[in-house]
Amino acid sequence: MKGLSLAAMLLAAGGGQAGAVDFSGKHVDVIIPYTEGGGSTFYIRLLAPLLQKELPGNPPIIIRHIPGGGSVKGINQFQQDAKPDGQMVGQIGVGTFLNYILQDPAVAYDLPKFQAFLTSPFGAVVYGRKDIGLTGDAAADVKHLTTMTPIYGGDGPTASDLPILLSLDLLGVKMKTIFGMGNSESRGAFERGEFNIKFDNMASWSNAIVPMIKEGTVVPLFTLGFQDASGKIVRDPLAPEVPTFLEVYEKVKGKKLEGLEYDIWKTLFNIRVMGSKMLVLPAGTSPEIVKAFADATARVMKAPELQTPEAKGVLGDYPQSTGDAAAAVLKGASVMTDDERKWLKSWLSEKYGVK
């Protein structure tokens, strides 16, 4: 260190201010690739004012909705416009991942290179109508479903239904499927008895599904589960009484799900559950800026405003991942081998005619 100036010595020791992150006098744009008024809007409106207070320099956060193409249009715009200066953040979700791993030709973003600083998990549950002979014993009910052709309604095989459709197929359930409808429409048809098997985001668990269970018209089959800090998939915190898909699979098949099929299912689980909503910075963003966002977000998660029932309704009772943990979720949800992708595309082509 001999001969170095005091400023250089401080910088080398990590104590200098030359590289400090400060957004004073600047603003941060958040790109939401979905229509205003949905779950993504509630999510970012909950977090943005708190994040603004915690980021160095307290920059105003401006929310920009760019819907289209199942999030592709907005995230393509993020890829094109975002500079690695921390002044543009992208919110990505299930559609962002599925379009990427299925190689939608409209995708122009390099998803694994984004820098995640927050991931917000949200579970999913599959349930069926009791009047088709379901009893509440999940393994027995799945075996019963394999003897018939239940009717399932949803958005589509390459939409958020995909992890559910694969799970049911791996269990041996062969369904008649009707696609092209939103969640409220498909739930209405389910309640009228037009469909007899369905899935929902766990946000609907307490208000929509539990009442039907208590009425005796519906039984839960399984949740996708939740990955704990040790990496183990455990029961969903919002419905700990409901077995996970992996539990039911082992009971029905007499063995654990393994190999290529497990690896593909796990990627889709990461997409649908662990990476349900995610905030990212563009490729090339410096570690200092990423850390500033991750640290600010970690402080946000302890804010009293996020401990209210209203906030829990948006985030659920799930641990939020920041920093390195968020980066690990992004990697687990966006990286798929050629063999895995080939298998999944072949399965989609064979089962649903998707080319």
N, C-alpha and C positions, 0 to 999 in steps of 0.2 A: 504493500500500500504506500511505500515511500515515494514521495514526489507527487502524489495525487492531491488535488485541491480538496478542501473540506466538502464542497458540494458533491464532487465525484465520489468521495468516500461515503457520504451519506446515501447517495444513490446506489452505490454498490452494495451497501448494507441493507438496502430495502427501506431506508428511512427518508429518502428524498421525496419531494413533492412534484418533481418534474413530470413523472408519469402518472400522477393521480388522476382518477376519473372524475370529471365535473361537468354536469350538464347545465350549469347556470346560463340563462339566456337562450337556451335551446328548447326544443320540444321533441317528444317521442310519438311517432305514429304507430298505431297498432292496426294491422291489416286483419280483418275478420272476413274469411272467404265464404260467408253464408249470409242469407237474408236477415235484415234487422228484425229483432223481436223474438228470436228463438233462444235456445239454451245458451248458445255462444254469446249472445248479447248480454244476458243476465250474468254470465260468468265474468266477462271482462268489465262490465259496469260495477260489479262487486269489488274487483281487484284493483282497477285502475286508480281510483282516488287514494287508496292506501299505498300503492306502489309509487305514485307521484310524491308522496310525503317521504318515502324512504330512499329513493334514488338520490345520489349526490347532486346537489344543485336544484332539486325539486322541479324537474321539467314538467310542464303541462303535458298530459297524455291525450292525444287526439285519436278517436276511434273511427276507422274507415271501413265500411262494409263494401266488399267487392264480390258479390255472389256469382255463381255460375259453374257448371261442369262438376258438381260434387266437390267443390272447393278448389278445383284446378285453376280456374281463371284468377282468383285472388292470390293463390300461392305462386302461380307463374309471374304475376305482377310483383310480388314480394321478391322473388328470385331476380327479377330484372332491375328493380329500383333500389333495393336495400343496399346501403353501403355499410362497411364494417366499422361504423362509428357509434353504434348503439342508438341511433335515432329512428330506427324502424324495427318493429317487432312483428312477427307473424304468429297468428294463432292457428294451429293445425289440429286436425281431428281424424276421425275414423276414415272418412272419404279421402283425405289427403294421402294416407298410408295405402289404402286399397288401390287407388288409381296408380300409385307409384309401383307397388309390387306386382300388379297385374299388367304393367307396362302400357297403360293407356297412351296412345300416340299423341294425345293433346298435352301430356305432362312435359313441362320444360324445366322442372326444378330437380335439383340433386339432393334429395331428402336426407341421406345419411350425413351430408356435410353441414347441415344446419347445426347450430349450437343451442341445445335445449337448456333452459334455466329453471323451468317449472313444468312438471307433469301432474295432471289431476286425474286419478283413476275414477272409474264409475262402473259398477258391475252390471250384469245382465242376468235375467232369470227366464227359464222356459217353464210354461205351465200348460195344463190341458183341462178340458171340460170333464167333470165327474160323470156326466150322463153317457159317456162312451165306455164306461166300465172301469174308470180309474179309481184307485182305492186310497192313495196317499202313501203307499209303499213304492218309492221311486223305482227301484230295480224291477219289481214285479210289474209296475205300470209300463215301464219301457218295454219289457218282454211282451206285454199285452199289445202295445202299439205295433210291435213287429208282426203281429198276426192279422193286422188290418191295414187300411190305407187312410190314415188321418189327413184332414184338409188343413193346409197352412196358408195364411195370407200375409203378405208383407211387401216390402219395397222392391227388392230384386236380388238375384244371386250374387251380384258384384257390389251390393250396397252393404249396409251394416248387418243385414241378415246373414251374410256369408259365414261368419264363425259359428252361428247357430245351425245353419243348414249342414255344415260339415260335421258338427258335433252329433246331430241326429243321425246322419248317414253312417258315421262311424259306429253308432250304437245299433245300426241295423234297421232303423225306422225309415220306411219308404213312403213318401207322402205325395199327395196331390197338392201342387202349389199354385197359388194365384198371386201374381205380382202386380205392381204398379199403383200401390196405395200407401198413404201415410199411416202413421201409427194410430191416430185417433179413428181413422176410417176402418182399419183392420181390427181394432179392438171392438168397435161397434158391431162389426160383422161377427166377431167371436162371441160377444155377449148375446147376440140373436141366435147363435147356434149354427151360423153358416160356416164358420171355421171351428175346429175343435182342438187345435194346438197353436200356441202363440208364444212369442217372446217379448220382453219389455226391458227397457232401461230400469235399473233399480230405483231411479227417481220416482217411478210409478208404484213402487212396492207398497208403501204404507197407505196411500190414498186411493189407489185403484185396485190393486191385486188382493191385499189382505182382506178388504171387505167382501170380495167374491169368495175367498177361502172360508171366511166366517159364515157366509150365507150357505155354504155347502155346495156351490156350483162349480168350484174350481179346485184343483190340487196342483201344487208345485211339483215339477219333475226334477230340476236341478238348476243351480246357478253355474256360471263359468268359473266362479271362485275369485280369489284375490291372492296376489303374491306378497308374502310378508317380507320383513327386512332380511331374513335369512335366505330368501329365494324360493321358499317352499310355497306351493299353492294351497291355500287354506280356504275355509268357508267364508263366504261374503259377510263382512261385519254387519250389514243391514239385515241379513237373514241367516243367522248362524244355525238355525234349526234345519235348513235346507241343504242337502248334500251337494257337493260339487260334481261337475261332469266327470272328472277323473275318478271320483269315488263310485259313481254309478257305473261307469264303464268297467271298472275292475269287478264289480259285483255281477254285472250282466255277462261279461266275457270270461270271467275267471282268471284274468291276467291284467297287468298294467298296460296302458297304451305306451308303446315304445317305437323307436326307429324313426323313419322318415315321416310317418303319419303324425307321430307326437311332435316332431320338430315343426311341421307345418301348422298343426293345431296351436302350438305354443306361440308361434309368431302371430297368428290371428288373435289369440288370447291377449298378447301384449298390445295389439292394435285396439281391440275392442274394449278391454278393461283398463290396463295399466296406462295406455296412452290415449285415453278417451278424449282428453283435451290437453293441449300442450302449448307453451309459449317458447318461441325460438328466436334467436338472432341469426343473421346470415353467415354463410361460410366466410372464414377469414377474420372474423371478429377476434380481437386480441383477448388473451386470457384475463387481462385486467378488467376489461369491460364486461366479459361474461361473469366474472366473479362479483363485480359490482351489482349486476342484476340478480345473481343468485343470492348474494348476501341480503340485498334489499327484500327479496321475495321471502327469504327465511324469516326475516323480522315481521313482514306482513302477516305470515301465517300465525303469529302469536298475538295479533291485534285483537282487542276485545270485540271489534265489529264482526270478526269471523267466528265468534263463539255463539252467536245468536241462532235461534231456530230458523230464521229466514236465510242466514248464510249457510247453515247446514243443509237446507233444502236445495241449494245450488251446488255445494261441494260434496254433500253426503258425509257420512261418518268415516271418511277414509283419510289415512295419512297422505299428505302431499309430498312429492319428491322435488328437491331442488339440487342445484349444483351437479356433482358427479352422479348422483342417483338419477337425476333427470336425464342426463346424457346416456346412462345405461339403458333406460327405458326406450329412448329414441333409437338406439342401436338395435335393441331386441325386437323392435317393431318395424324396422325399415330394411333390415338386411336379410335376404333370402338367397340360398344357393341356387345354382342353375337347375339342379336336380329337383329341389323343392318346388321351384316355380313351374317347371315342366309338369310335375305331378299335379299341382293345383290347377293349372290350365287344362290339362287333360281331363281332370275330374269335372271341372266346370263345363267343358265341352260335352262330355258323356252324359252328365246328369241334367244339364239345363240348356244345352245347345249354344253355349257362349263361345264365340270365336274370338 
